[in-house]
């Protein structure tokens, strides 16, 4: 199983809306506030572009307007081609004008998140981190980086569980590798593990790029994410493209 990572900024999003489906345009019209509209458009553009790049789709094969991202009852994004559910599992996140998407063709529990490295108050750390995580922070040479990493990993795991912040973040315990080592190169993914109520373990990866921290977790485990190109490919589609575009079974949606 491979997981792919795709990232975009607000500058990548077209001014027009012809890449949105009719249903998505209606949803956009219901959003009253400009920032919410901008964030929503950025997320949809990133998700649709990720699917197109993952499947190496050109506009001639499937225009972006025919790729629709719908929220499941849990709020998790699900991919449809027209009204047909796609055999794709996806997680979506955005922060400060940047959106990222983790995508795979496998039926897995998947979550991703972006966070900015910045100070967190003692009250925040006491409220949201476990005693084990607070001990890691107490001995860290870079508490801002570590707190951003721990929080991002929790967010990723909560998305994989399809729960979000409806769960107490302290029911998750994050254990990153290299948490006391020097800041790693931006091209390197480091391992992490998130334990949920001592019953389920999510394996994942984290990476720092300047002030940005990326995390992705999955169950079962997967190799480090592969970055997708930032443009739609015109070459031949992947072997699974035909089956993905014309699924024989229901949507791939982690339980």
Secondary structure by P-SEA (a helix, b strand, c coil): cbbbbbbbcccccccccccccaaaaaaaaacccaaaaaaaaaaaaaaaaaaaaaacccccccccccbbbbbccccbbbbbcccccccccccccccccbbbbbbbccccbbbbbccccccccaaaaaacccaaaaaaaaacccaaaaaaaaaaaaaaaaaaaccccccccccbbbbbcccccccccccbbbbbbbbccccbbbbbbbbbcccbbbbbbbccccccbbbbcccccccccccaaaaaacccccccccc
